Amino acid sequence: MSRSPATEPGPMDLGLSERVAGLRDQVAAMVAEEIAPAEEEFHTEVDKGDRWKHTRRQEEILEGLKAKAREKGLWNFWLTDSDRGFGLTTVEYAYLAEEMGKSSLAAEVFNCSAPDTGNMEVLERYGTGEHKKKWLEPLLEGKIRSAYLMTEPDVASSDATNIEMECVRDGDDYVLNGEKWWSSGAGDPRCAIYIVMVKTGGEDVPKHQRHSMILVPADADGIEVLRAMEVYGNDDAPHGHMHIRFANVRVPAENLLLGEGKGFEIAQGRLGPGRIHHCMRAIGQAERALELMCKRSLRREAFGKPIAHLGANYDIIANARMEIEMARLLCLKAAWMMDRGDARAAATWISQIKVVAPIMALKVIDEAVQMHGGAGVSQETPLARMWAGVRTLRLADGPDAVHRRQVARAELKKHTQEKI
Ligand SMILES: Cc1cc2nc3c(=O)[nH]c(=O)nc-3n(C[C@H](O)[C@H](O)[C@H](O)COP(=O)(O)OP(=O)(O)OC[C@H]3O[C@@H](n4cnc5c(N)ncnc54)[C@H](O)[C@@H]3O)c2cc1C
């Protein structure tokens, strides 16, 4: 009978290490005392000027908090398995990312936000010295931002072998033509670099070797940002999820990462950490929602009692706690599988948590919304924004169905020699 690598002998330590306990407390304190209280003002400012530029006040809030975090040394935790940064394990990072999930601004304050962390990982692993100097260093400093452009309007992008953006060698350059959408972060005026998944191989090349990743400066000639895609009516300005047209965009051939046909190899490395980081933060969001739900239900009275004591509300609160704990354990186990260094074995665990964490968090946030009555769906609490954000995680970085497919295929392969 086959065994899962996670059931091989050896300790599986998912606990909070001593070196991270102190960091976790510092991150948690800064999120609760300084970042979360600034959230509402930051988001309200968006409506006060050009939606696609930070107002002076937004800059003050964000850059002020970033400077404080850097001063305290709370910066770039995400870079696991590297000489740069803290050299934390993925399990250790999980405890910090969860805290950062509790405020929509926190990940950026600690320079640990998507999509930059995934993009920095790509530059760190596959970039040349020149790429690192030009793009990785300012990203690590929090001076510029980046976007990852894979999804296209005209093809089912959950199957990345469908990606069609044309990328043709012409002398010392590559020339790109096509459209991308849902390019998160490309609306941000600080977004300076795109990592773009393109098609470089024809039908004669094996399916997983037809694609490549290439660096494209956001201000390259021929790039046109057509519009911001909306998430339930919200354009997420100034971060934005942009629809972008490339018309004869020319970049030097050395901007191609790792070589033609290596797109899937790079994507494997990029998407694993990015996916699990989203899950860690989703667990933090569920924790915050549960906390808000409990506080509100104890404070507000109906039918002569605090709402907490009415109807099935104990069950709702208990279920939320139990579901958060189950998801956290699965997340830590997936992180531990990543730390063992076997990307293939870790992939199905990442897929499992990628399905479980957003569904769990959505359920908890939804119950918290309900317990808040009308205020729950309004701007009065962060819950509505949280729900919309987490809902997109069931699509972004691979829809649930695609991850379930991975999990099921790995399971079936244990019991058959047939190709699945
Ligand atoms: C807020 C947000 C941010 C995003 N950010 C980025 C980004 O920064 N960069 C980027 O490149 N993309 C980004 N995306 C895009 C996201 O990754 C894609 O939407 C996702 O991969 C699905 O691709 P698609 O939209 O083309 O859906 P399709 O490929 O058309 O899939 C639609 C549906 O088909 C079904 N389906 C697909 N495969 C299967 C299967 N095997 N079994 C059963 N059903 C299946 C599922 O229900 C799936 O949801 C973002 C999306 C959102 C909503």
The ligand as an SDF file (V2000), in Angstrom:
LIG
                    3D

 53 58  0  0  0  0  0  0  0  0999 V2000
   -9.6430   39.4050   -7.9970 C   0  0  0  0  0  0  0  0  0  0  0  0
   -8.8760   38.5760   -8.9540 C   0  0  0  0  0  0  0  0  0  0  0  0
   -7.5050   38.7820   -9.0440 C   0  0  0  0  0  0  0  0  0  0  0  0
   -6.7560   38.0670   -9.9960 C   0  0  0  0  0  0  0  0  0  0  0  0
   -5.4270   38.3400  -10.1380 N   0  0  0  0  0  0  0  0  0  0  0  0
   -4.7310   37.7910  -11.1460 C   0  0  0  0  0  0  0  0  0  0  0  0
   -3.3880   38.1910  -11.4350 C   0  0  0  0  0  0  0  0  0  0  0  0
   -2.8150   39.0290  -10.7370 O   0  0  0  0  0  0  0  0  0  0  0  0
   -2.7720   37.6720  -12.5210 N   0  0  0  0  0  0  0  0  0  0  0  0
   -3.3860   36.7510  -13.3120 C   0  0  0  0  0  0  0  0  0  0  0  0
   -2.7660   36.3020  -14.2900 O   0  0  0  0  0  0  0  0  0  0  0  0
   -4.6600   36.3400  -13.0730 N   0  0  0  0  0  0  0  0  0  0  0  0
   -5.3430   36.8400  -12.0130 C   0  0  0  0  0  0  0  0  0  0  0  0
   -6.6460   36.4560  -11.7810 N   0  0  0  0  0  0  0  0  0  0  0  0
   -7.3110   35.5440  -12.6930 C   0  0  0  0  0  0  0  0  0  0  0  0
   -7.5450   34.1720  -12.1470 C   0  0  0  0  0  0  0  0  0  0  0  0
   -6.3240   33.5120  -11.8850 O   0  0  0  0  0  0  0  0  0  0  0  0
   -8.4080   33.4470  -13.1840 C   0  0  0  0  0  0  0  0  0  0  0  0
   -9.6780   34.0560  -13.1750 O   0  0  0  0  0  0  0  0  0  0  0  0
   -8.5290   31.9610  -12.9080 C   0  0  0  0  0  0  0  0  0  0  0  0
   -7.2990   31.3040  -13.1280 O   0  0  0  0  0  0  0  0  0  0  0  0
   -9.5920   31.3050  -13.7890 C   0  0  0  0  0  0  0  0  0  0  0  0
   -9.3760   31.5650  -15.1300 O   0  0  0  0  0  0  0  0  0  0  0  0
  -10.6280   32.0980  -16.0130 P   0  0  0  0  0  0  0  0  0  0  0  0
  -11.1240   33.3310  -15.3540 O   0  0  0  0  0  0  0  0  0  0  0  0
  -10.1690   32.1970  -17.4090 O   0  0  0  0  0  0  0  0  0  0  0  0
  -11.7280   31.0090  -15.8190 O   0  0  0  0  0  0  0  0  0  0  0  0
  -12.0130   29.6560  -16.7300 P   0  0  0  0  0  0  0  0  0  0  0  0
  -10.6940   29.0760  -17.0700 O   0  0  0  0  0  0  0  0  0  0  0  0
  -12.8550   30.1540  -17.8500 O   0  0  0  0  0  0  0  0  0  0  0  0
  -12.7480   28.7920  -15.7160 O   0  0  0  0  0  0  0  0  0  0  0  0
  -14.0910   29.0640  -15.2900 C   0  0  0  0  0  0  0  0  0  0  0  0
  -14.6260   27.9360  -14.4680 C   0  0  0  0  0  0  0  0  0  0  0  0
  -14.5920   26.7160  -15.1810 O   0  0  0  0  0  0  0  0  0  0  0  0
  -14.6410   25.6520  -14.2530 C   0  0  0  0  0  0  0  0  0  0  0  0
  -13.5170   24.7400  -14.4610 N   0  0  0  0  0  0  0  0  0  0  0  0
  -12.3000   25.0030  -14.9800 C   0  0  0  0  0  0  0  0  0  0  0  0
  -11.5200   23.8980  -14.9230 N   0  0  0  0  0  0  0  0  0  0  0  0
  -12.2770   22.9190  -14.3740 C   0  0  0  0  0  0  0  0  0  0  0  0
  -12.0470   21.5600  -14.0510 C   0  0  0  0  0  0  0  0  0  0  0  0
  -10.8560   20.9830  -14.2660 N   0  0  0  0  0  0  0  0  0  0  0  0
  -13.0700   20.8560  -13.4960 N   0  0  0  0  0  0  0  0  0  0  0  0
  -14.2800   21.4230  -13.2690 C   0  0  0  0  0  0  0  0  0  0  0  0
  -14.5350   22.7080  -13.5590 N   0  0  0  0  0  0  0  0  0  0  0  0
  -13.5530   23.4400  -14.0830 C   0  0  0  0  0  0  0  0  0  0  0  0
  -14.5020   26.2520  -12.8580 C   0  0  0  0  0  0  0  0  0  0  0  0
  -15.7780   26.4030  -12.2680 O   0  0  0  0  0  0  0  0  0  0  0  0
  -13.8960   27.6080  -13.1860 C   0  0  0  0  0  0  0  0  0  0  0  0
  -14.1060   28.5510  -12.1450 O   0  0  0  0  0  0  0  0  0  0  0  0
   -7.3970   37.1090  -10.8030 C   0  0  0  0  0  0  0  0  0  0  0  0
   -8.7770   36.8810  -10.6740 C   0  0  0  0  0  0  0  0  0  0  0  0
   -9.5150   37.5990   -9.7670 C   0  0  0  0  0  0  0  0  0  0  0  0
  -10.9910   37.3680   -9.6910 C   0  0  0  0  0  0  0  0  0  0  0  0
  1  2  1  0
  2  3  1  0
  2 52  2  0
  3  4  2  0
  4  5  1  0
  4 50  1  0
  5  6  2  0
  6  7  1  0
  6 13  1  0
  7  8  2  0
  7  9  1  0
  9 10  1  0
 10 11  2  0
 10 12  1  0
 12 13  2  0
 13 14  1  0
 14 15  1  0
 14 50  1  0
 15 16  1  0
 16 17  1  0
 16 18  1  0
 18 19  1  0
 18 20  1  0
 20 21  1  0
 20 22  1  0
 22 23  1  0
 23 24  1  0
 24 25  2  0
 24 26  1  0
 24 27  1  0
 27 28  1  0
 28 29  2  0
 28 30  1  0
 28 31  1  0
 31 32  1  0
 32 33  1  0
 33 34  1  0
 33 48  1  0
 34 35  1  0
 35 36  1  0
 35 46  1  0
 36 37  1  0
 36 45  1  0
 37 38  2  0
 38 39  1  0
 39 40  1  0
 39 45  2  0
 40 41  1  0
 40 42  2  0
 42 43  1  0
 43 44  2  0
 44 45  1  0
 46 47  1  0
 46 48  1  0
 48 49  1  0
 50 51  2  0
 51 52  1  0
 52 53  1  0
M  END
$$$$
